[in-house]
Amino acid sequence: MVLDDTFGHGFNSHRLHQFGRKLEPYLEYSLQRAMIRYYCSGFDPNNAFGHGLGDMFQAELKKTKSIVYIPGGSAKIEKVRNQYLPRFSKYFENVGIIFDEVTLITPDSSQLESQEKIKNADFIMLMGGNPFEQKKMCNNLGLLPLLKDYDGLMLGFSAGAMLMSKNIIITPCSDEYPDFRIEEGLNLDKLSIYPHSNTSSDVYPETLVVGDETYKRDDFITVAKKYGSFYLLQDNIRDDGFIDVSIIKSVNGDLEFYTENEGKIWNVNDKIMLIHPKQVKNKNINSFR
């Protein structure tokens, strides 16, 4: 299957595609209950849900009464409240989704009220930031077991996707993260991800600088040998302005892989293997090209 040349809402980008299946079959999820979770690195800021992701949300959401946002710690609560929440509300509105109630959980939130919000949410979004601070906040509010048992639509990006993972993986990459640090995540789908592997090369470089962080290929392999394989995702801003995005979706534990533009997904084991856009064989994945 080759990338569709349909452009999304006027933005010069290929629509979101999965290996071997088009988006239409996901209408079946509106007819049955499914635990659906999205693991993301980031989004196209010009059109975050407009490349097909919003179509899937519409098919999967039973109701749009309530969405709950959980930030990546307390450091940027006001920025999340004043900038990110309005931005995401607009992203949803652009694809025809409007939630009646929007809740931002913070370290100062009521424990009981936060737990009730999680239980009754139609959509939960775990946001970016510091995954360890996010985990600590959720633990203090008694949310971790509720998130583990949540059977609605959940999306995590960056730190949020790391918290959803089997292991929260940090390698020595910056002043903020000078050492290896591996902790248990929610382990919702028996997979782990590492975000922001932003390179246009098919071969993962020995050293990759992304912003103020530096990732080393050998460090990832060291972690995989001890803790098991994991995936590298990206939200890569290219020189031509296009955004390469990769997403892993779990439906009742079965994994599906999606990309926008030239998005890439790698698997880390005893080496780092590009699994898209190479041909992949799996019960859920057919050859991409």
Beta strands, then each sheet from edge to edge (+ up, - down):
strand 1: 7-8
strand 2: 11-14
strand 3: 17-18
strand 4: 36-40
strand 5: 66-72
strand 6: 101-104
strand 7: 123-129
strand 8: 153-157
strand 9: 167-170
strand 10: 181-184
strand 11: 193-194
strand 12: 207-210
strand 13: 213-216
strand 14: 230-232
strand 15: 235-237
strand 16: 243-251
strand 17: 254-260
strand 18: 265-268
strand 19: 272-276
sheet 1: 1+ 2-
sheet 2: 3+ 17- 16+ 4- 8- 7- 5- 6-
sheet 3: 3+ 17- 16+ 15-
sheet 4: 9+ 10-
sheet 5: 11+ 14+ 18- 19+
sheet 6: 12+ 13-
end
